[in-house]
Amino acid sequence: MNNRIRARVWLAVMTIVGAACSRPEATDSAAATQKNSAVAAPIPVAEKGTILLLGTSITAGYGLDPAQAWSSLVQLKIDSAGLPFRVVNAGVSGETSAGARRRTDWLFGQGPVAVLMVETGANDGLRGQSVDSLRANLDAILTQASALTPRPVLIVAGMEALPNLGRRYGDQFRAVFPEMAARHDAHFLPFLLDGVAGVESLNQADGIHPNAAGSRRVARNVWRALEPILRTLAGS
């Protein structure tokens, strides 16, 4: 992917995750989750292992019916494969990494987590916030998750800053995600919207949010990374 295409694709990504940033960031986790179409209820104690998705509007399924959100489609793939896992969507539109960090005590206190996927930081980049702050927040989230018993399998989704923030900021921002994934022995998913961002036919009328077809593509992207992890866990 050349630099021009890369910048255009990531600009689309940042627009998506920042679409709700005109309103203040939610501070109450229970109230905030009610504003997102695909956010699940508090995690119950159940026989199925929990896959917790901590993220922004990309994860929340902004603008979609809950059944069309990629998290719901991944659940269908899990069920079809006969794997004993339940997806819990904890995405909140417009949230920064600091907001995600504030929610972890509540989220992790709801029950055991088998897999934690962290998709955060895009709104930090949209606002030009400190890369050091992003690193500290992501490090704290993953450190707290690593201390859980049993320890969940961790997945980190990478993000990019807007090109107009400059190459130096963009390079530093980009490097945080694989750095944190490596530090915490987490799987790294570079681009959640691969093949979707910037494709008109895969986005809603506003041109920035994935439509039902785009959501199906995102679900396939996630499933490629998630399926081998779940099969390993189920086999053990």
N, C-alpha and C positions, 0 to 999 in steps of 0.2 A: 504494500500500500504506500503510494508516494505521499509526501508531506501535505500537498494540497488536498487530496482526498481524505487523509487522516484528520486534518483540521476541520473539514466540512462535516465529517461523521461525528467527531467529538463535540462540535458545536451543537449539533442536533441533540446529542445525549444530554449536554448541560442545559439546554433549553427545556427538555422534558422534565428533568429532576428539579428545575428551578421554577416551574410554572406556577407553583403555589406560594412562592416566596413573597408575594405582595402582602400577605397577611402574616401577623406575628407567629413565630414558631410555637407549636403547642407545648405546654409545660406539664399538663396532666395526662399521663399515659392512657388512662382508661377513656377519657373524653376524646383524646386525639385519635384513638383507633376507630372510634365511631364515625369519623369523618372520611374514612377510606373504605372504598367499596369491597376490598378483598381481605380486610383485617379480621382475623378470627377471634373468637372469645378467649378468655383466659385459659391457659393450658391445663387440661384436666389430668389427673392421675389415670393412666390407661395402660393397657397391655402393649399398645403400639408405641414404638420409639418415636420421639418427637423431632421433627426437622424444623428448627426455628429460623425464620427469615427476618433479619433485622435490617431495615433499609428505608429508602426514600420512596417517592412516587413511582419510581420504576418498579419497585417491589410491590407497592400497595395496589397496583392495577388501576391507576388513575383513569377515570372516564369510562371504565368497562363494567359490565355486569359481573358480579363476583364469579359466576361460572366461566367467564371468558378470560379471567386473569390468569397469567402464566402459572401462578402458584397452584390454582385449582387444576389446571391442565397437567401439571407435574404430578399432582395427587392421583389423577386418573391413570397416569402412566405407572405410578407405584402400585396402584390397586390391580391394574391389568397384569403386572409382573408378579403379583402374589407376594409382594414384600410387605413386612409388618411395620409400616411407618406412616405417620400422620404429619402433614404439613401445617404449620401455624404461621400465618402471614402477619408479621409485626411491622409492616411498612407504614411510614407516616410521611405524607407529602410535605415538602419544604423543610424537612428536618436537617440540621447540620450534625456533624459528628459529636458535638457537645450534647445535643439533644438525645442522640442515640445512647451516649454514655450515661446520661441521667436516667434512662429507662431500664438499664440492665439489672439493677437490684430487683425491681419488680418482676421483670420477665424471667430472670433466672430463678426467682423464688417460687415460680408456679409449678415446678416439677422438673424431673430429669430431662435433659436435652441430649439427644443422640448425635445430631448434626446441627451446627450453627453456621449459617451463611451470613456474612456481614457485607452489606452494600451501603456504604456511607461515605461522606466526604465530598460528593459532587456539589452540594450546596455551599460547602466551605469554599470550593473553587469559584463558584459563581459569584460569591461575595468578595472574593480576593482575600480571604482570611489567612491567617498565619499557617504556613506549612508545618511549623513546629507544633502548633496547637493541634492540628489534624493528626500528626504523628503521635502526640501524647494521648489523645482521645482514643485513637484506634489501638494503641498499645495497651491502654487501660482496659478496654473492652475485651481484648483477646487474652490479657493476663487474667482477668476475672473469670473468663470462660474456661481457661486452662486449669484453674483451681477447682472447678466443679468436680463433684464425684457422683457418677463416673464422668471422666473428662470427655466432652463431645469432640467429634471430628470437626475441624474448623475449615471453612472456605472463605477466602477473601476475594471480593470482586473489585478489580481495579477501576480507577476513574481518571479523567483528564481534566485539566483546567482549560478555560477559554483561551484561545490563541491571542486575544488582545491583551492578556495580562503579561505577555512577554515570554520569551523562550526560557529564560532562567527560571522564572516562577513555574512554568509548565513542566520543565525537566525535574525540578525539585519535588513538585506535587506528584508527578507520575511515579517517581521512585519510591514514594512512601509505601505504596500498596504491596509490591513484591518484597520490599524490605521487611514489612511487618509480617507478611505471610511466611517468609523464611525464618524470621526470629521466633515465631510461635508454632513452627512445624505445621503450617496450614496449607491447604490446597489453594492454588491461585487461579482465578477465573478472570482473564484480562478484559473481556468485553461482553457484557450481558446482552447488548443489543446488536451483536454481530449480524450483519445482513438485514437489519431492520431500520436503523437510524438513517435518515436521508432518503429512504425509499418511499415515494408518495403512496403507492398502492398498499403499503403495510402500516400506514399511519392514519389516524383519525382526521376529520375535516380540518382541524387546526394545523395539520402538518407536523405536529411535534409529539403527539401521544400515539403509541402503537394501537392499531385497531385489533379486531378479533384475529385476523390473519397474522398480523405482526406478533401478537401475543403467542400464537401457536409456534412461531419461529423462535421466540425467546424461550419458550418451554423446551423446545428441542435443544437449544444451546445449553440450557441448564442440565437437562437430562443426560447429555453426553458426559458431563463432568460428575453428575450425582449418581447415576446408575451403578458404576463400578464400586463406588464407596458403599452404597446401600447393600449391594450383593455381598461385599466383604463382611460388613457388619452382621447381616443376616446369617451368613455362613459360620460366623464365630460364636 
